Amino acid sequence: MAVTKADLENRWQNSTTVTFGNADKKAIHHFDATTSERTFACESCEEILFIDGDGSTLFRAGGSGQMKLPSGIMVRAKGGSAKCL
């Protein structure tokens, strides 16, 4: 079943408990899609794009937050700190 905008909106939390280090801070973050779920977290990002396998942006967010990222979803984020666990 394909992931929808509503699926991602429901998973998004507007805060994070993840600890970030200097290596997590970049101008641009890119996390390729995988075949399994993982936790995505960000802190003080200007913009976060959640993109499906067709290259369509399903959901946009900004600031700090986290979600259990579904398989097949790529993430691009601008500024701040970000990581996938």
PDB file of N, CA, C and O in Angstrom:
ATOM      1  N   MET A   1       0.846  -1.183   0.000  1.00  0.00           N
ATOM      2  CA  MET A   1       0.000   0.000   0.000  1.00  0.00           C
ATOM      3  C   MET A   1       0.889   1.243   0.000  1.00  0.00           C
ATOM      4  O   MET A   1       1.857   1.319   0.757  1.00  0.00           O
ATOM      5  N   ALA A   2       0.565   2.196  -0.833  1.00  0.00           N
ATOM      6  CA  ALA A   2       1.363   3.421  -0.959  1.00  0.00           C
ATOM      7  C   ALA A   2       1.174   4.336   0.252  1.00  0.00           C
ATOM      8  O   ALA A   2       0.081   4.445   0.808  1.00  0.00           O
ATOM      9  N   VAL A   3       2.255   4.980   0.637  1.00  0.00           N
ATOM     10  CA  VAL A   3       2.225   5.949   1.731  1.00  0.00           C
ATOM     11  C   VAL A   3       1.555   7.225   1.231  1.00  0.00           C
ATOM     12  O   VAL A   3       1.814   7.660   0.109  1.00  0.00           O
ATOM     13  N   THR A   4       0.701   7.824   2.047  1.00  0.00           N
ATOM     14  CA  THR A   4      -0.011   9.047   1.671  1.00  0.00           C
ATOM     15  C   THR A   4       0.448  10.225   2.532  1.00  0.00           C
ATOM     16  O   THR A   4       1.146  10.054   3.532  1.00  0.00           O
ATOM     17  N   LYS A   5       0.039  11.416   2.117  1.00  0.00           N
ATOM     18  CA  LYS A   5       0.317  12.627   2.890  1.00  0.00           C
ATOM     19  C   LYS A   5      -0.251  12.493   4.306  1.00  0.00           C
ATOM     20  O   LYS A   5       0.402  12.869   5.279  1.00  0.00           O
ATOM     21  N   ALA A   6      -1.458  11.959   4.414  1.00  0.00           N
ATOM     22  CA  ALA A   6      -2.096  11.780   5.720  1.00  0.00           C
ATOM     23  C   ALA A   6      -1.294  10.828   6.608  1.00  0.00           C
ATOM     24  O   ALA A   6      -1.185  11.049   7.814  1.00  0.00           O
ATOM     25  N   ASP A   7      -0.731   9.769   6.015  1.00  0.00           N
ATOM     26  CA  ASP A   7       0.103   8.835   6.786  1.00  0.00           C
ATOM     27  C   ASP A   7       1.283   9.579   7.417  1.00  0.00           C
ATOM     28  O   ASP A   7       1.573   9.410   8.601  1.00  0.00           O
ATOM     29  N   LEU A   8       1.961  10.404   6.610  1.00  0.00           N
ATOM     30  CA  LEU A   8       3.128  11.132   7.092  1.00  0.00           C
ATOM     31  C   LEU A   8       2.737  12.200   8.108  1.00  0.00           C
ATOM     32  O   LEU A   8       3.427  12.377   9.112  1.00  0.00           O
ATOM     33  N   GLU A   9       1.644  12.909   7.862  1.00  0.00           N
ATOM     34  CA  GLU A   9       1.172  13.924   8.821  1.00  0.00           C
ATOM     35  C   GLU A   9       0.872  13.292  10.177  1.00  0.00           C
ATOM     36  O   GLU A   9       1.191  13.869  11.216  1.00  0.00           O
ATOM     37  N   ASN A  10       0.261  12.110  10.171  1.00  0.00           N
ATOM     38  CA  ASN A  10      -0.083  11.421  11.417  1.00  0.00           C
ATOM     39  C   ASN A  10       1.152  10.931  12.171  1.00  0.00           C
ATOM     40  O   ASN A  10       1.129  10.834  13.398  1.00  0.00           O
ATOM     41  N   ARG A  11       2.215  10.625  11.455  1.00  0.00           N
ATOM     42  CA  ARG A  11       3.444  10.135  12.076  1.00  0.00           C
ATOM     43  C   ARG A  11       4.320  11.270  12.625  1.00  0.00           C
ATOM     44  O   ARG A  11       5.109  11.046  13.543  1.00  0.00           O
ATOM     45  N   TRP A  12       4.192  12.468  12.082  1.00  0.00           N
ATOM     46  CA  TRP A  12       5.071  13.591  12.433  1.00  0.00           C
ATOM     47  C   TRP A  12       4.810  14.083  13.855  1.00  0.00           C
ATOM     48  O   TRP A  12       3.662  14.286  14.250  1.00  0.00           O
ATOM     49  N   GLN A  13       5.886  14.274  14.617  1.00  0.00           N
ATOM     50  CA  GLN A  13       5.825  14.848  15.960  1.00  0.00           C
ATOM     51  C   GLN A  13       6.620  16.152  15.917  1.00  0.00           C
ATOM     52  O   GLN A  13       7.733  16.174  15.392  1.00  0.00           O
ATOM     53  N   ASN A  14       6.071  17.227  16.456  1.00  0.00           N
ATOM     54  CA  ASN A  14       6.705  18.545  16.393  1.00  0.00           C
ATOM     55  C   ASN A  14       7.795  18.767  17.433  1.00  0.00           C
ATOM     56  O   ASN A  14       8.105  19.908  17.775  1.00  0.00           O
ATOM     57  N   SER A  15       8.366  17.703  17.929  1.00  0.00           N
ATOM     58  CA  SER A  15       9.496  17.798  18.860  1.00  0.00           C
ATOM     59  C   SER A  15      10.297  16.511  18.723  1.00  0.00           C
ATOM     60  O   SER A  15       9.808  15.523  18.175  1.00  0.00           O
ATOM     61  N   THR A  16      11.522  16.526  19.220  1.00  0.00           N
ATOM     62  CA  THR A  16      12.361  15.336  19.149  1.00  0.00           C
ATOM     63  C   THR A  16      13.114  15.136  20.458  1.00  0.00           C
ATOM     64  O   THR A  16      13.453  16.099  21.146  1.00  0.00           O
ATOM     65  N   THR A  17      13.368  13.888  20.790  1.00  0.00           N
ATOM     66  CA  THR A  17      14.159  13.548  21.970  1.00  0.00           C
ATOM     67  C   THR A  17      15.550  13.062  21.572  1.00  0.00           C
ATOM     68  O   THR A  17      16.350  12.688  22.429  1.00  0.00           O
ATOM     69  N   VAL A  18      15.835  13.069  20.268  1.00  0.00           N
ATOM     70  CA  VAL A  18      17.120  12.598  19.750  1.00  0.00           C
ATOM     71  C   VAL A  18      18.207  13.626  20.044  1.00  0.00           C
ATOM     72  O   VAL A  18      17.973  14.831  19.955  1.00  0.00           O
ATOM     73  N   THR A  19      19.385  13.146  20.390  1.00  0.00           N
ATOM     74  CA  THR A  19      20.541  14.009  20.631  1.00  0.00           C
ATOM     75  C   THR A  19      21.364  14.112  19.355  1.00  0.00           C
ATOM     76  O   THR A  19      21.641  13.104  18.705  1.00  0.00           O
ATOM     77  N   PHE A  20      21.752  15.320  19.000  1.00  0.00           N
ATOM     78  CA  PHE A  20      22.518  15.568  17.788  1.00  0.00           C
ATOM     79  C   PHE A  20      23.928  16.018  18.131  1.00  0.00           C
ATOM     80  O   PHE A  20      24.157  16.662  19.155  1.00  0.00           O
ATOM     81  N   GLY A  21      24.871  15.669  17.258  1.00  0.00           N
ATOM     82  CA  GLY A  21      26.256  16.104  17.400  1.00  0.00           C
ATOM     83  C   GLY A  21      26.635  17.023  16.258  1.00  0.00           C
ATOM     84  O   GLY A  21      25.822  17.280  15.370  1.00  0.00           O
ATOM     85  N   ASN A  22      27.860  17.521  16.271  1.00  0.00           N
ATOM     86  CA  ASN A  22      28.331  18.425  15.219  1.00  0.00           C
ATOM     87  C   ASN A  22      28.267  17.789  13.832  1.00  0.00           C
ATOM     88  O   ASN A  22      28.014  18.483  12.847  1.00  0.00           O
ATOM     89  N   ALA A  23      28.493  16.478  13.744  1.00  0.00           N
ATOM     90  CA  ALA A  23      28.467  15.780  12.456  1.00  0.00           C
ATOM     91  C   ALA A  23      27.067  15.742  11.844  1.00  0.00           C
ATOM     92  O   ALA A  23      26.932  15.515  10.642  1.00  0.00           O
ATOM     93  N   ASP A  24      26.033  15.959  12.642  1.00  0.00           N
ATOM     94  CA  ASP A  24      24.648  15.923  12.158  1.00  0.00           C
ATOM     95  C   ASP A  24      24.197  17.263  11.584  1.00  0.00           C
ATOM     96  O   ASP A  24      23.123  17.349  10.989  1.00  0.00           O
ATOM     97  N   LYS A  25      25.005  18.312  11.754  1.00  0.00           N
ATOM     98  CA  LYS A  25      24.634  19.654  11.304  1.00  0.00           C
ATOM     99  C   LYS A  25      25.216  19.902   9.912  1.00  0.00           C
ATOM    100  O   LYS A  25      26.430  19.838   9.721  1.00  0.00           O
ATOM    101  N   LYS A  26      24.345  20.185   8.943  1.00  0.00           N
ATOM    102  CA  LYS A  26      24.767  20.403   7.553  1.00  0.00           C
ATOM    103  C   LYS A  26      23.847  21.425   6.898  1.00  0.00           C
ATOM    104  O   LYS A  26      22.758  21.708   7.397  1.00  0.00           O
ATOM    105  N   ALA A  27      24.298  21.972   5.777  1.00  0.00           N
ATOM    106  CA  ALA A  27      23.455  22.887   5.004  1.00  0.00           C
ATOM    107  C   ALA A  27      22.332  22.120   4.309  1.00  0.00           C
ATOM    108  O   ALA A  27      21.202  22.602   4.229  1.00  0.00           O
ATOM    109  N   ILE A  28      22.649  20.919   3.803  1.00  0.00           N
ATOM    110  CA  ILE A  28      21.672  20.074   3.102  1.00  0.00           C
ATOM    111  C   ILE A  28      21.812  18.646   3.607  1.00  0.00           C
ATOM    112  O   ILE A  28      22.920  18.122   3.723  1.00  0.00           O
ATOM    113  N   HIS A  29      20.684  18.025   3.903  1.00  0.00           N
ATOM    114  CA  HIS A  29      20.648  16.624   4.338  1.00  0.00           C
ATOM    115  C   HIS A  29      19.889  15.822   3.285  1.00  0.00           C
ATOM    116  O   HIS A  29      18.883  16.286   2.749  1.00  0.00           O
ATOM    117  N   HIS A  30      20.374  14.620   2.992  1.00  0.00           N
ATOM    118  CA  HIS A  30      19.701  13.744   2.032  1.00  0.00           C
ATOM    119  C   HIS A  30      19.729  12.320   2.587  1.00  0.00           C
ATOM    120  O   HIS A  30      20.796  11.779   2.876  1.00  0.00           O
ATOM    121  N   PHE A  31      18.553  11.724   2.732  1.00  0.00           N
ATOM    122  CA  PHE A  31      18.432  10.349   3.205  1.00  0.00           C
ATOM    123  C   PHE A  31      17.642   9.560   2.166  1.00  0.00           C
ATOM    124  O   PHE A  31      16.454   9.807   1.958  1.00  0.00           O
ATOM    125  N   ASP A  32      18.310   8.614   1.520  1.00  0.00           N
ATOM    126  CA  ASP A  32      17.653   7.794   0.504  1.00  0.00           C
ATOM    127  C   ASP A  32      16.562   6.928   1.119  1.00  0.00           C
ATOM    128  O   ASP A  32      16.587   6.616   2.309  1.00  0.00           O
ATOM    129  N   ALA A  33      15.615   6.553   0.290  1.00  0.00           N
ATOM    130  CA  ALA A  33      14.562   5.623   0.717  1.00  0.00           C
ATOM    131  C   ALA A  33      15.180   4.259   0.993  1.00  0.00           C
ATOM    132  O   ALA A  33      16.158   3.874   0.352  1.00  0.00           O
ATOM    133  N   THR A  34      14.615   3.534   1.939  1.00  0.00           N
ATOM    134  CA  THR A  34      15.058   2.178   2.243  1.00  0.00           C
ATOM    135  C   THR A  34      13.855   1.240   2.196  1.00  0.00           C
ATOM    136  O   THR A  34      12.720   1.672   1.994  1.00  0.00           O
ATOM    137  N   THR A  35      14.122  -0.042   2.387  1.00  0.00           N
ATOM    138  CA  THR A  35      13.042  -1.035   2.353  1.00  0.00           C
ATOM    139  C   THR A  35      12.475  -1.319   3.736  1.00  0.00           C
ATOM    140  O   THR A  35      11.590  -2.161   3.885  1.00  0.00           O
ATOM    141  N   SER A  36      12.983  -0.615   4.755  1.00  0.00           N
ATOM    142  CA  SER A  36      12.472  -0.827   6.115  1.00  0.00           C
ATOM    143  C   SER A  36      12.195   0.512   6.796  1.00  0.00           C
ATOM    144  O   SER A  36      12.718   1.549   6.390  1.00  0.00           O
ATOM    145  N   GLU A  37      11.364   0.469   7.838  1.00  0.00           N
ATOM    146  CA  GLU A  37      11.081   1.665   8.625  1.00  0.00           C
ATOM    147  C   GLU A  37      12.311   2.061   9.427  1.00  0.00           C
ATOM    148  O   GLU A  37      13.116   1.209   9.801  1.00  0.00           O
ATOM    149  N   ARG A  38      12.453   3.355   9.689  1.00  0.00           N
ATOM    150  CA  ARG A  38      13.517   3.862  10.549  1.00  0.00           C
ATOM    151  C   ARG A  38      13.039   5.161  11.165  1.00  0.00           C
ATOM    152  O   ARG A  38      12.028   5.718  10.736  1.00  0.00           O
ATOM    153  N   THR A  39      13.742   5.643  12.150  1.00  0.00           N
ATOM    154  CA  THR A  39      13.376   6.899  12.784  1.00  0.00           C
ATOM    155  C   THR A  39      14.144   8.043  12.144  1.00  0.00           C
ATOM    156  O   THR A  39      15.372   8.011  12.073  1.00  0.00           O
ATOM    157  N   PHE A  40      13.423   9.050  11.681  1.00  0.00           N
ATOM    158  CA  PHE A  40      14.030  10.280  11.170  1.00  0.00           C
ATOM    159  C   PHE A  40      13.814  11.355  12.220  1.00  0.00           C
ATOM    160  O   PHE A  40      12.718  11.489  12.765  1.00  0.00           O
ATOM    161  N   ALA A  41      14.867  12.127  12.505  1.00  0.00           N
ATOM    162  CA  ALA A  41      14.758  13.219  13.476  1.00  0.00           C
ATOM    163  C   ALA A  41      15.523  14.427  12.968  1.00  0.00           C
ATOM    164  O   ALA A  41      16.543  14.296  12.292  1.00  0.00           O
ATOM    165  N   CYS A  42      15.013  15.612  13.303  1.00  0.00           N
ATOM    166  CA  CYS A  42      15.687  16.844  12.887  1.00  0.00           C
ATOM    167  C   CYS A  42      15.517  17.908  13.962  1.00  0.00           C
ATOM    168  O   CYS A  42      14.593  17.873  14.773  1.00  0.00           O
ATOM    169  N   GLU A  43      16.450  18.855  13.931  1.00  0.00           N
ATOM    170  CA  GLU A  43      16.434  19.952  14.891  1.00  0.00           C
ATOM    171  C   GLU A  43      16.774  21.233  14.156  1.00  0.00           C
ATOM    172  O   GLU A  43      17.822  21.327  13.518  1.00  0.00           O
ATOM    173  N   SER A  44      15.895  22.217  14.242  1.00  0.00           N
ATOM    174  CA  SER A  44      16.102  23.550  13.651  1.00  0.00           C
ATOM    175  C   SER A  44      16.333  23.524  12.145  1.00  0.00           C
ATOM    176  O   SER A  44      17.135  24.302  11.629  1.00  0.00           O
ATOM    177  N   CYS A  45      15.640  22.640  11.438  1.00  0.00           N
ATOM    178  CA  CYS A  45      15.744  22.589   9.980  1.00  0.00           C
ATOM    179  C   CYS A  45      14.813  23.644   9.366  1.00  0.00           C
ATOM    180  O   CYS A  45      13.693  23.840   9.837  1.00  0.00           O
ATOM    181  N   GLU A  46      15.283  24.313   8.321  1.00  0.00           N
ATOM    182  CA  GLU A  46      14.469  25.325   7.649  1.00  0.00           C
ATOM    183  C   GLU A  46      13.294  24.687   6.914  1.00  0.00           C
ATOM    184  O   GLU A  46      12.164  25.174   6.977  1.00  0.00           O
ATOM    185  N   GLU A  47      13.582  23.584   6.212  1.00  0.00           N
ATOM    186  CA  GLU A  47      12.536  22.889   5.453  1.00  0.00           C
ATOM    187  C   GLU A  47      12.888  21.410   5.371  1.00  0.00           C
ATOM    188  O   GLU A  47      14.052  21.046   5.208  1.00  0.00           O
ATOM    189  N   ILE A  48      11.871  20.566   5.484  1.00  0.00           N
ATOM    190  CA  ILE A  48      12.037  19.119   5.386  1.00  0.00           C
ATOM    191  C   ILE A  48      11.025  18.620   4.364  1.00  0.00           C
ATOM    192  O   ILE A  48       9.833  18.909   4.467  1.00  0.00           O
ATOM    193  N   LEU A  49      11.505  17.871   3.380  1.00  0.00           N
ATOM    194  CA  LEU A  49      10.642  17.317   2.336  1.00  0.00           C
ATOM    195  C   LEU A  49      10.644  15.802   2.439  1.00  0.00           C
ATOM    196  O   LEU A  49      11.702  15.180   2.530  1.00  0.00           O
ATOM    197  N   PHE A  50       9.463  15.214   2.424  1.00  0.00           N
ATOM    198  CA  PHE A  50       9.300  13.767   2.438  1.00  0.00           C
ATOM    199  C   PHE A  50       8.794  13.378   1.050  1.00  0.00           C
ATOM    200  O   PHE A  50       7.709  13.789   0.639  1.00  0.00           O
ATOM    201  N   ILE A  51       9.591  12.583   0.332  1.00  0.00           N
ATOM    202  CA  ILE A  51       9.394  12.344  -1.098  1.00  0.00           C
ATOM    203  C   ILE A  51       9.183  10.856  -1.362  1.00  0.00           C
ATOM    204  O   ILE A  51       9.903  10.015  -0.823  1.00  0.00           O
ATOM    205  N   ASP A  52       8.197  10.539  -2.192  1.00  0.00           N
ATOM    206  CA  ASP A  52       7.920   9.137  -2.515  1.00  0.00           C
ATOM    207  C   ASP A  52       8.815   8.650  -3.653  1.00  0.00           C
ATOM    208  O   ASP A  52       9.638   9.405  -4.171  1.00  0.00           O
ATOM    209  N   GLY A  53       8.652   7.390  -4.037  1.00  0.00           N
ATOM    210  CA  GLY A  53       9.472   6.773  -5.079  1.00  0.00           C
ATOM    211  C   GLY A  53       9.305   7.379  -6.452  1.00  0.00           C
ATOM    212  O   GLY A  53      10.172   7.205  -7.309  1.00  0.00           O
ATOM    213  N   ASP A  54       8.207   8.092  -6.686  1.00  0.00           N
ATOM    214  CA  ASP A  54       7.967   8.759  -7.969  1.00  0.00           C
ATOM    215  C   ASP A  54       8.594  10.147  -8.011  1.00  0.00           C
ATOM    216  O   ASP A  54       8.563  10.808  -9.049  1.00  0.00           O
ATOM    217  N   GLY A  55       9.164  10.596  -6.890  1.00  0.00           N
ATOM    218  CA  GLY A  55       9.761  11.926  -6.825  1.00  0.00           C
ATOM    219  C   GLY A  55       8.783  13.012  -6.413  1.00  0.00           C
ATOM    220  O   GLY A  55       9.116  14.196  -6.463  1.00  0.00           O
ATOM    221  N   SER A  56       7.588  12.627  -6.009  1.00  0.00           N
ATOM    222  CA  SER A  56       6.578  13.596  -5.575  1.00  0.00           C
ATOM    223  C   SER A  56       6.735  13.901  -4.091  1.00  0.00           C
ATOM    224  O   SER A  56       6.890  12.990  -3.279  1.00  0.00           O
ATOM    225  N   THR A  57       6.693  15.185  -3.737  1.00  0.00           N
ATOM    226  CA  THR A  57       6.748  15.586  -2.336  1.00  0.00           C
ATOM    227  C   THR A  57       5.375  15.349  -1.714  1.00  0.00           C
ATOM    228  O   THR A  57       4.386  15.961  -2.117  1.00  0.00           O
ATOM    229  N   LEU A  58       5.328  14.452  -0.727  1.00  0.00           N
ATOM    230  CA  LEU A  58       4.065  14.117  -0.073  1.00  0.00           C
ATOM    231  C   LEU A  58       3.778  15.012   1.124  1.00  0.00           C
ATOM    232  O   LEU A  58       2.619  15.274   1.443  1.00  0.00           O
ATOM    233  N   PHE A  59       4.847  15.488   1.796  1.00  0.00           N
ATOM    234  CA  PHE A  59       4.668  16.228   3.033  1.00  0.00           C
ATOM    235  C   PHE A  59       5.854  17.155   3.237  1.00  0.00           C
ATOM    236  O   PHE A  59       6.994  16.791   2.948  1.00  0.00           O
ATOM    237  N   ARG A  60       5.580  18.357   3.736  1.00  0.00           N
ATOM    238  CA  ARG A  60       6.613  19.344   4.062  1.00  0.00           C
ATOM    239  C   ARG A  60       6.491  19.711   5.528  1.00  0.00           C
ATOM    240  O   ARG A  60       5.390  19.808   6.069  1.00  0.00           O
ATOM    241  N   ALA A  61       7.627  19.913   6.158  1.00  0.00           N
ATOM    242  CA  ALA A  61       7.648  20.348   7.552  1.00  0.00           C
ATOM    243  C   ALA A  61       8.845  21.272   7.740  1.00  0.00           C
ATOM    244  O   ALA A  61       9.642  21.471   6.823  1.00  0.00           O
ATOM    245  N   GLY A  62       8.959  21.823   8.918  1.00  0.00           N
ATOM    246  CA  GLY A  62      10.093  22.669   9.245  1.00  0.00           C
ATOM    247  C   GLY A  62      10.293  22.687  10.741  1.00  0.00           C
ATOM    248  O   GLY A  62       9.412  22.288  11.502  1.00  0.00           O
ATOM    249  N   GLY A  63      11.467  23.156  11.164  1.00  0.00           N
ATOM    250  CA  GLY A  63      11.750  23.245  12.594  1.00  0.00           C
ATOM    251  C   GLY A  63      12.329  21.960  13.126  1.00  0.00           C
ATOM    252  O   GLY A  63      13.204  21.356  12.506  1.00  0.00           O
ATOM    253  N   SER A  64      11.841  21.544  14.274  1.00  0.00           N
ATOM    254  CA  SER A  64      12.326  20.326  14.929  1.00  0.00           C
ATOM    255  C   SER A  64      11.210  19.303  15.023  1.00  0.00           C
ATOM    256  O   SER A  64      10.044  19.655  15.199  1.00  0.00           O
ATOM    257  N   GLY A  65      11.578  18.032  14.903  1.00  0.00           N
ATOM    258  CA  GLY A  65      10.589  16.978  15.021  1.00  0.00           C
ATOM    259  C   GLY A  65      11.168  15.625  14.693  1.00  0.00           C
ATOM    260  O   GLY A  65      12.362  15.485  14.427  1.00  0.00           O
ATOM    261  N   GLN A  66      10.302  14.629  14.715  1.00  0.00           N
ATOM    262  CA  GLN A  66      10.726  13.278  14.367  1.00  0.00           C
ATOM    263  C   GLN A  66       9.525  12.462  13.916  1.00  0.00           C
ATOM    264  O   GLN A  66       8.375  12.817  14.171  1.00  0.00           O
ATOM    265  N   MET A  67       9.826  11.349  13.233  1.00  0.00           N
ATOM    266  CA  MET A  67       8.780  10.412  12.838  1.00  0.00           C
ATOM    267  C   MET A  67       9.385   9.053  12.578  1.00  0.00           C
ATOM    268  O   MET A  67      10.578   8.929  12.300  1.00  0.00           O
ATOM    269  N   LYS A  68       8.549   8.032  12.673  1.00  0.00           N
ATOM    270  CA  LYS A  68       8.917   6.699  12.232  1.00  0.00           C
ATOM    271  C   LYS A  68       8.706   6.725  10.722  1.00  0.00           C
ATOM    272  O   LYS A  68       7.576   6.659  10.237  1.00  0.00           O
ATOM    273  N   LEU A  69       9.809   6.821   9.993  1.00  0.00           N
ATOM    274  CA  LEU A  69       9.774   7.005   8.541  1.00  0.00           C
ATOM    275  C   LEU A  69       9.433   5.688   7.849  1.00  0.00           C
ATOM    276  O   LEU A  69      10.131   4.692   8.039  1.00  0.00           O
ATOM    277  N   PRO A  70       8.362   5.673   7.045  1.00  0.00           N
ATOM    278  CA  PRO A  70       7.987   4.438   6.351  1.00  0.00           C
ATOM    279  C   PRO A  70       9.016   4.060   5.286  1.00  0.00           C
ATOM    280  O   PRO A  70       9.769   4.910   4.812  1.00  0.00           O
ATOM    281  N   SER A  71       9.044   2.800   4.922  1.00  0.00           N
ATOM    282  CA  SER A  71       9.914   2.373   3.824  1.00  0.00           C
ATOM    283  C   SER A  71       9.470   3.064   2.535  1.00  0.00           C
ATOM    284  O   SER A  71       8.298   3.408   2.379  1.00  0.00           O
ATOM    285  N   GLY A  72      10.403   3.263   1.625  1.00  0.00           N
ATOM    286  CA  GLY A  72      10.092   3.862   0.329  1.00  0.00           C
ATOM    287  C   GLY A  72      10.009   5.375   0.328  1.00  0.00           C
ATOM    288  O   GLY A  72       9.676   5.965  -0.700  1.00  0.00           O
ATOM    289  N   ILE A  73      10.304   6.030   1.459  1.00  0.00           N
ATOM    290  CA  ILE A  73      10.229   7.490   1.537  1.00  0.00           C
ATOM    291  C   ILE A  73      11.638   8.072   1.696  1.00  0.00           C
ATOM    292  O   ILE A  73      12.391   7.681   2.588  1.00  0.00           O
ATOM    293  N   MET A  74      11.973   9.013   0.812  1.00  0.00           N
ATOM    294  CA  MET A  74      13.249   9.723   0.852  1.00  0.00           C
ATOM    295  C   MET A  74      13.026  11.050   1.577  1.00  0.00           C
ATOM    296  O   MET A  74      11.934  11.616   1.532  1.00  0.00           O
ATOM    297  N   VAL A  75      14.072  11.538   2.244  1.00  0.00           N
ATOM    298  CA  VAL A  75      13.969  12.809   2.961  1.00  0.00           C
ATOM    299  C   VAL A  75      15.084  13.743   2.508  1.00  0.00           C
ATOM    300  O   VAL A  75      16.239  13.336   2.377  1.00  0.00           O
ATOM    301  N   ARG A  76      14.721  14.996   2.273  1.00  0.00           N
ATOM    302  CA  ARG A  76      15.685  16.068   2.031  1.00  0.00           C
ATOM    303  C   ARG A  76      15.361  17.174   3.022  1.00  0.00           C
ATOM    304  O   ARG A  76      14.204  17.561   3.184  1.00  0.00           O
ATOM    305  N   ALA A  77      16.394  17.673   3.679  1.00  0.00           N
ATOM    306  CA  ALA A  77      16.197  18.740   4.655  1.00  0.00           C
ATOM    307  C   ALA A  77      17.245  19.817   4.447  1.00  0.00           C
ATOM    308  O   ALA A  77      18.371  19.541   4.033  1.00  0.00           O
ATOM    309  N   LYS A  78      16.851  21.060   4.743  1.00  0.00           N
ATOM    310  CA  LYS A  78      17.746  22.205   4.581  1.00  0.00           C
ATOM    311  C   LYS A  78      18.076  22.780   5.951  1.00  0.00           C
ATOM    312  O   LYS A  78      17.187  23.109   6.736  1.00  0.00           O
ATOM    313  N   GLY A  79      19.379  22.895   6.223  1.00  0.00           N
ATOM    314  CA  GLY A  79      19.847  23.500   7.458  1.00  0.00           C
ATOM    315  C   GLY A  79      19.626  22.639   8.686  1.00  0.00           C
ATOM    316  O   GLY A  79      19.044  21.557   8.604  1.00  0.00           O
ATOM    317  N   GLY A  80      20.089  23.118   9.808  1.00  0.00           N
ATOM    318  CA  GLY A  80      19.893  22.433  11.071  1.00  0.00           C
ATOM    319  C   GLY A  80      20.638  21.116  11.167  1.00  0.00           C
ATOM    320  O   GLY A  80      21.621  20.887  10.462  1.00  0.00           O
ATOM    321  N   SER A  81      20.158  20.260  12.045  1.00  0.00           N
ATOM    322  CA  SER A  81      20.735  18.934  12.268  1.00  0.00           C
ATOM    323  C   SER A  81      19.687  17.882  11.944  1.00  0.00           C
ATOM    324  O   SER A  81      18.502  18.070  12.219  1.00  0.00           O
ATOM    325  N   ALA A  82      20.127  16.769  11.354  1.00  0.00           N
ATOM    326  CA  ALA A  82      19.187  15.692  11.005  1.00  0.00           C
ATOM    327  C   ALA A  82      19.909  14.368  10.986  1.00  0.00           C
ATOM    328  O   ALA A  82      21.113  14.297  10.740  1.00  0.00           O
ATOM    329  N   LYS A  83      19.141  13.303  11.254  1.00  0.00           N
ATOM    330  CA  LYS A  83      19.700  11.955  11.154  1.00  0.00           C
ATOM    331  C   LYS A  83      18.573  10.939  11.049  1.00  0.00           C
ATOM    332  O   LYS A  83      17.432  11.190  11.435  1.00  0.00           O
ATOM    333  N   CYS A  84      18.944   9.772  10.508  1.00  0.00           N
ATOM    334  CA  CYS A  84      18.059   8.615  10.477  1.00  0.00           C
ATOM    335  C   CYS A  84      18.694   7.543  11.349  1.00  0.00           C
ATOM    336  O   CYS A  84      19.895   7.289  11.267  1.00  0.00           O
ATOM    337  N   LEU A  85      17.879   6.924  12.178  1.00  0.00           N
ATOM    338  CA  LEU A  85      18.372   5.890  13.107  1.00  0.00           C
ATOM    339  C   LEU A  85      17.768   4.541  12.767  1.00  0.00           C
ATOM    340  O   LEU A  85      18.060   3.548  13.433  1.00  0.00           O
TER     341      LEU A  85
END
